[in-house]
Amino acid sequence: MSVLSGFSNIGKVPELRKRVIFTLSLVAVYRIGVFVSTPGVDRSVMNRIVTGQGGLLGLVNLFSGGALGNLSIFALGVMPYVSASIIMQLMGLVSPQVEEMRKEGESGRRKLEQWTRYGTLLLALFQSFGVAMWLEGLNGSDAGGGRLGDVVAHPGWGFRLLTMVTLTTGTLLIMWLGEQITEGGIGNGISLIIFAGIVAGIPKAILGYWTGSAGDVQPMTVAVVIATLVVSIGVVVFFERAMRHIPIQYARRQVGRRIYGGQQAHLPLKVNMASMIPPIFASSLLMFPATLSSFNIPGMQLMSGILNRGDWVFQLLYGLLIVFFTFFYTAVTFRPVDVADNLKKQQANIPGIRPGRQTAEFIDKVLSRLTVGGAIYLAAICIIPSLIIQAVRVPFQFGGTSLIIVVGVALETVNQIEAHLITHSYEGLTGPTATRLSGRRPAKCDLYYWAPQQVEKALRPMC
């Protein structure tokens, strides 16, 4: 009852109510656009082709909420935007200019966002042309015209240009919707769009399993799938909330007759600092061989075929990329040197560790050990449930990658709603006496917590 009463408090805060309604409205706009098909394409044939495929093609269709199967204006989804973000993150490591812009605060962040938008436009044009060439190639293949019918009615440069304009415009619209949700709604806009696409595909997957089995549902198979999902959700919640608390001691200082400081706090470091970003980055990178194969680049056609099969090669590459991006994203967004400098400026130190370089080395050592566990957890939770579901021969794409994205986005969104309620003197969603969903205690809290979404601020006051 306390949870239900907590959700009822959402309507009592005008600002929070407006944000929730605004978020749901824009998500609804996205879901409507999923069913608007690209001109010149037979969506029924395309849907049958995508439904019969697994591996990368099924994963992309899952992330796009069925937009690829319908070949809608949102068929590219958020992948061009994610790819542009990866490139900008890499630029920060090799370009001093990008690194300086990052340190400029709000103005630098806006410039980087503008560059990311330009990169999204270029990548969307490139990928949409590759999709147009791939669709034309399906007409003469066994999956297309040879067995199910022609996907493209009138191939040629007219269709290619129209597809480029349509898919690029759809990608830019998704990017705009995500930014509007982030600024005026609840949660991260791009993550919520991916969340909505995945959740919207669950009823269709269940119906597809029922239809495919002709009503002959095996209780053991259903039990294995449900048990896998329940255990996976429990593991995701546990690791997403797991963190290491590093004690911090503030030095005493006297200002006039008053003495300030002398307080103790904690610096929480999450086991999975990168959250659900590595699986999204990895899946986005795995799309490039399929795009490059449309340009007849040697070796890309073979690589694309291997990835689309969804066998052990795809799973191995997917797992390795997840591990890499876990370390990469954590290293980019969390700078131990910056944290050590901020602690030194605030006259704080870790007991037994000297301020400055030794503090940075200590934090980096702890963070590296945590990231090893986080990377193994992400790779395992993204691969093992999918392998179990494939082993029991269930055409159900809601695997480990989907679980970590759905659960992670849901937890972050609920935490933001709870923060708004507490700010306006309402109890959180779990009531006055229960433990907060964010892991904080009702009576007292840590003075600082790490906010990975703002690289320029390593520490932010909590109370």
N, C-alpha and C positions, 0 to 999 in steps of 0.2 A: 504493500500500500504506500510505503514511503517513496518508492520509485515513481508510482503513478501520480502521487501528489506533487513530486518534484517536476514531472513533465507538465502538470497543470499550471505550475508557476510561470511557464514560458509565456502564457497569454497575459500575465499580469505585468510584464515589463514591456512597455510600448516599443522601445528600441529593439529589444530582442525579438519581439513578435514581427516587426517589420523586416528584420534581417532574415528570419526563418521563411516568411512568405516570399520574400524576394529571391531567396535561394531556390525554393521549390519551384517558383515560376520559371526561372531560367533553366533549371534542370528539365522541366516539362517542355520548354522550347527545344532543347537539345534532343529529347526523345521523339518529338514530332518530326524533326529534321532527319532522323534515322530512316524514316519510311518514305522520304522524298528521293526517288531514284534518279540516277544520272541519265540524261537523254541518250537515246540510241542503244540502250542495253536491255537485254531480256533478263529481268531480275529473277524470274522463276528458274531459268537455266543456271544462272549464277548461284542461286541459293542451293540448288542441288549439288553443284560442284563443290562449294565450300563445306556443305554439310557432310559430304563424303570424305573430307580431308581431315587429317590431324596435324600434329606437329606445329610448325610456325603459323601456317595458314589458319588453323583453328584457334591458336592463341591470339592472333591479331583480330580475328572476328569476335572473339570473346571480349577483348579490351574495347572494341568499338561498339559493343552492345548489339551485334548483328548487322552493323552498317555495311561491313564488307560483303556479307551474304546478300543483302538487299542492293548492294552497289549504290548506296545513297550518296548524297552530296557530302556526307561525313565519313566516307569510306576510309580516308587516311587517318581519321581520328586525331589523337594528340601526338602521334609519333613524330611528325616534323618539328613540333614545338619542343618535345623532349630531346630530340637529336640536336637542335639548335642550342638548347641549354647545356648539353654535354660539351659541345664545341666551345661555348663561352667559358665553361669551367676549365677546360684544357688551356684556353687562351690566357687565363689568369696565372697559369704556372709558367708560361713561356714568354708572356708579353708584360714588360714593366708598366706599360701604359694602362692595361686593363687592371693590373694590381693597384695602381695609384687611384684609378676611378673607384675601385671597391672601397678604398679608405676615405673617400670624399663624403661618405654618408648618404643622405637622401638624394642629393643631386647626382652623385655617381651611380647610385642604384638605378635611377631613372634612365640614365644614359645606357647602362648595360641592358636594361629591359628593352629599350628601343633597338639596340643592336640585335638582341635575341629575336625581336619581331621581324627585322629584316632577314635574319638567317632563316626563320621559319618560312617566310615567303619564298626564298630561293629554294629551300629543300622541298617545299610543297610543290613547286613547279617541276622540279627534277623528278620527284617520286610520282607525281600525277602522270607525267609523260611515260614513265616506266610502266605504270598501271595500264595506260592506254595500249601500249605495245603488247603487254602481257595478255590483255583481253582479246586483242586481235589474234594473238597466237593461239588462244584457246579454240578458235573456230576450226582449225585444222588438226587439233589434237584428239587423243582418245577421250579425254575428259570433257571436251567441248563438242565441236561439230560432229565428231565421229560417233558419239554415243548418246549425248543428251540434247544436242541441237546447238545452233550458233548462238554465241553470247552477244556478238556485235552484229547488228543488222546491216550497216553500211560502213565497212572499214575504210580508212583513208585519213588524209591530213585534216579533213573537216571534223571527223570524229575525235582525232587526237587533240586538236586545239580546243574543241568544246569540252572534252574531258578535263584538260588541264585547267581551263578557266573555272569549271564547276567544282572540281575537287579542291583546288587552291582556295577558292572563295569559301568553301565549306570549312576548311582547316582554319582559315583566319577568323571565321565566325565562332568556331569552337574556342579558339584562343581568346577572343574578346569576351565570350560568355564566362570563361574561367577567370579572367582578370576582374570582371564585374562582380562575380561571386566572392572572390577573395577580398575585394575592397568594400563592398556593401552588404555582403551576406555573412554566412557562417561557414567556417572551415576553408580549406584550400580548394579553389575552384577547379583546377585541372584534376586533382585527386577525386573530387566529388563527381566529376563527369565520368571518369573511369569507373568509379564505384557504381554509379547509376547504370552504366552499360553492363557491368557484370551481373548486378542483381536482377536487371530486367531479363537476362537470359536464363535465369533459373527455372521459371515456369515452363518455358519452351523446352528446356533440356529434360525436365520430368515428363512432359507430354511426349517427347520424342522417344524416351525409353519405354513408356507404356505402349505407344503405337508399334515400336519395333519388336516388342516381345509379344504382340497380339493379345495383350491382357494376361499372359502367362508370366506373372512376376514371381521370381524366385525369392523366398523370404531370406535365405542365407545371403544372397547377393545384396539385397537391400540392407540387411543388418551390417554387413561388412562396410558398405558405403557410408551408412550413418555413423557407425563407430569410428571410421577413419575421419570423418568430418568433425565429430565431437572432440576426439583426441587432438586433432590438428588445431581446432579453435582454442582449446585449453592451452596447448603449447604456445600458440601465437600470443595469447593474452599474458601468459607468464613471462615470456621473454620480452615482450614490448614494455612491460612494467618493471622488469628487473633492472637494477642500477647499483652502482658502487658509490657510496658516500665517502668523500674525502673530507676529513675535518679541517676547518679553517679557524684560526685564532686572530682576532682583531686587536691591535695594540691599543693601549690606553693613551689618551692624550688629554691635556688640560687646556681649556679655553676659558680664560678668566677664572672664575671660581668653580666652574663645572668641569666634570671629568666625563669624557666621551670614550666609547669603545670598550674594549675588554670583553666583547661578546664572542660567543662561539657559534659557528654556522657550519654548513656542509656544502660541498660542491658535488652535486649528483652527476655521475657519468653513466649514461644508459649503456646497456650491453649492446643493443642494436641502435647505435647513434644515427645510422643512415635511414632507418625506418623502412618504408616500402619502395624507396627510390631505386636501389640496385636491380630488382626484377624488372622495373619499368625501363631502366636504361638498357639492360641486357636484351630484352625483347625488341627494343627499338634498334639496337645495333644489329641484331640477327635479321632484320628486315632488308638490310643493304644488299646481300647476295641476290635476293629475289628481284630487287629493283635493277641491279646491274646486269642480271641475266637477260633482261629485256633489250639491252643494248648489244647483245651477242659478244660480250666480253669473255675471252677464253677462261674456262674453269668455273665461271659463275653459274652456268646452267646445271652443272653437276652438283655444285655446292647447294644450290637452291633445292634441287630434288632430294638431296640427303636431309636437309633441314625440314622439308615438308613431310617426310616420312614419320618423323617424331620418334625415331628409334634411339638406341643408346648414344649414337653420335650427337644427336641434337641435345639430349639430356646432359651429356658430358660438357659440351660447349656452353650450354646454358648455365650449368652449375659453376664452371670456371669463370664465366663473365660476371656472375653474381658475386663471387668471392672478390674478384678484382674491383668491381665498382663499390663494394662495401668499404674496402680499404681506401679507394680513391676518393669517394664522396666524404668519408669521415676526415681524411687528411685535408680536403679542400675547405670544408665548412667549420672544422674545429682546429684552431691554432693554439697549441699549448704555450707558445711564446707569448701570444697576445693575452692569454689568460693569466700567465705569470706576471706580465707587465701591469695588467689591471689590478691584480692582487697587491702588487708592490705599491702602486699609486694610492690604494685605499688603506695602506699600512696594515695589510693582512698577510699572514703566512701560514704554511702547513707546519704543524708541530714537528720538530726534528729535522726540518728541511730548510735550508737557507733560501731567502727570496732571490728571485732572478733566474739565472741559468739552471741552478739545481732544481728549482721548483718546476721549470718547464720540462726538464728531463724526467723528473718523477711523474708528472702528469702524463707525459708522452709514453712512458713505460707502462703505466696503468692502463692508458687508453689502448695501447697496442694489444695487450692481453685481452681486454674486453672485446676488441674488434675481431680477434681470432674466433672467440666464441660466437659473436654475432654473425660473422661470415659463414661459419659452419651451420649455425641455426637457419639462416636464410636459405642457403643452398639445399639443406635437407628438407625444410618445410615446403620448398617450391617444387621439389622433384619426387620425394617419396610418396606423398598422397596421390600424385598423378600416376605413378607407376602402379600403385595398388588398384586404383580405379580402372586402369587399362588392363590389369591382370584379370579382373573379374568380368571384363568385356562389357563395360557399361559405357554407352556413348554420352558421357557426361564430362564437359570441359571444366567444370567447377573444381579445379584441383588446388594444389598448394599455393601457386602464385595468386590465384583469385582469392583464396582465403586470407592471405596476409595483407592484400590490398584492402579487401572489404573490412576485415577486423581492424586494421590499422587506421583506416580513414574513419570508421565509426567511432573508435576510441578518441581520436583527436577531435572530431566534431563534438562529441559529447563533452569532452573536457572544456572546449570553448563555450558551450552552452552553460556548463556548470560555473565557469568563471564569470560569465555575465550575471548569472543569478546571485552568486555570492557578492559581487560588486554592488548589486542593488539590494543588499541586506536580505536576500532570500537564501534558504538552505539549498544545498546542492541537490542533484537528482537522486542521491542515495539517502537523503534524510540527515537529521542533525547529529545522530550518534554513530552512524555507520562510517566506514572508511571511505574516503573520497576515491572516485574512479581514477583520478590522476596519481594516486599513491600518497597524497599528502594527508596529514593527520588533522582532525578538526580543530584541536586546541592550539597547536603551534605549527610553524612551517619553517622550511629552510629559507635563509635570507636571500639566497641566490639560486638560480637554476639556469641551465644551459638552453639557449634558444637557437637551434641550428638554422632557422629560417632567416636570421639576421646575422650575417657573418661579421658585420662591423662592430657588433656589441657582444662580447663574450659573456658578460654577466648582466643580468637584469634583476633589480630588486623585486622581491615577492611580497614583502610585508614591512 
